[in-house]
Amino acid sequence: MAGKNVNAFRRVLFAQYPPMRLLDGKIIRRETTEPIDGTIFAQVPSVFCRFLPSKPIHPSMLVGHARRSPAKPPQWLKYTQTLNGYYRVADVGQYELYIGEDALPDFSAPPAATSTSLPFDYSITPPLVGTKDVYITVRYRNEYDLVSLDQFTTKYTIDTSGNIVRQDPSSPQDLLVREASGYRLTVTAEYHYAKDGDDKADTWQLYYTTTGVDPDPLVDTPIEEEIKFRVDIAFFGYALGPFSADTDVRVLLRVKRSSDGADDGNSTVVQHTMTSAMDTPSYGSAFGGGVYDNR
């Protein structure tokens, strides 16, 4: 019976070797130390195996068939190898400043400046006339000569005196004006503020008229709302009205920076004429037979 049981155990579940013991070798104790040749000795001990049956058998037959191979005197094998150049020790660990003037930085060129800590100073030559756009990126190179791959740039505009000129915020995008229930208009848009950096706006400005002429930001008073910042994009939504049928509604949307009053200068007006009738859902079409707003 014992022989039959052994024959039934044909599939190896695992064969586990304990890790090699490092008995001799050179250790890098500092990042600035180059490793030298060393000799490594390893001892391979006995193997512990467990087997599974090639076909289902009664549980009583599994007793006593996990075994360890007979112990043998340790056998020592000597491995030697020369490791030339197989290390990354550069003794650096520094921040690297890349600058592009009126163009993005060239990361294939040497950095404009380096420093082992932050912050650090760097002087930029101002333009002789007008302004100059400066694009800045900071990367970090560690002690193993591995550098971060950051390509995000921060843009600054400087004048002839070397002062930073604040940029106007960018304009809202995807402005939509649509009819809603109750003879109202919904106005929606997006503001991609992340690209404006520190110069981003913080206030929505909604202008609209019903007189058949475009809104004039120099004359008309806007509806203002605080911008709610999310992840890179802010969303705008506002309901205007109610309006009577055939009303000519014209909408202009801007964003403003309240600290200095600068706005994006958007002049695109969206015009919409109210229809004479609104479509509403049919009674009993959904949700237990109620009539719901078309929103």
DALIN-V629868 format. One record per residue. N is the residue number from 1. PSI is psi in whole degrees, 0 to 359 (* if undefined). Layout:
n=[N;N]
psi=[PSI;PSI]
This chain:
n=[1;2;3;4;5;6;7;8;9;10;11;12;13;14;15;16;17;18;19;20;21;22;23;24;25;26;27;28;29;30;31;32;33;34;35;36;37;38;39;40;41;42;43;44;45;46;47;48;49;50;51;52;53;54;55;56;57;58;59;60;61;62;63;64;65;66;67;68;69;70;71;72;73;74;75;76;77;78;79;80;81;82;83;84;85;86;87;88;89;90;91;92;93;94;95;96;97;98;99;100;101;102;103;104;105;106;107;108;109;110;111;112;113;114;115;116;117;118;119;120;121;122;123;124;125;126;127;128;129;130;131;132;133;134;135;136;137;138;139;140;141;142;143;144;145;146;147;148;149;150;151;152;153;154;155;156;157;158;159;160;161;162;163;164;165;166;167;168;169;170;171;172;173;174;175;176;177;178;179;180;181;182;183;184;185;186;187;188;189;190;191;192;193;194;195;196;197;198;199;200;201;202;203;204;205;206;207;208;209;210;211;212;213;214;215;216;217;218;219;220;221;222;223;224;225;226;227;228;229;230;231;232;233;234;235;236;237;238;239;240;241;242;243;244;245;246;247;248;249;250;251;252;253;254;255;256;257;258;259;260;261;262;263;264;265;266;267;268;269;270;271;272;273;274;275;276;277;278;279;280;281;282;283;284;285;286;287;288;289;290;291;292;293;294;295]
psi=[320;319;322;320;317;321;333;340;97;336;129;125;310;155;110;124;126;154;152;146;126;109;335;145;164;136;135;110;344;150;338;3;125;132;152;173;146;166;131;128;141;140;127;108;187;160;135;120;149;139;154;150;149;347;157;136;169;141;330;340;351;354;128;16;15;119;160;139;153;139;141;158;140;137;125;127;138;124;130;143;141;125;95;118;2;60;158;86;114;349;49;261;77;158;139;128;123;133;137;131;116;23;161;154;150;104;350;346;161;151;154;330;157;157;148;354;167;149;166;161;149;134;136;132;122;160;157;325;154;219;167;133;132;127;127;136;137;127;163;134;123;182;348;15;29;128;145;158;29;129;4;132;149;128;134;148;126;150;188;341;358;8;148;128;122;138;149;145;155;160;155;157;161;47;126;137;117;150;144;182;158;25;41;165;134;133;123;151;172;148;114;82;341;323;345;345;228;349;14;155;166;4;133;144;111;117;139;153;158;21;359;3;156;149;147;108;340;342;314;152;126;160;123;139;146;139;128;111;132;218;97;336;137;141;141;139;129;144;125;151;191;157;150;165;147;14;134;106;130;132;137;130;132;169;148;146;114;337;325;3;5;136;176;345;17;138;12;121;134;125;141;135;126;139;165;344;150;139;133;153;146;149;135;16;336;164;50;17;20;161;124;149;147;70;*]
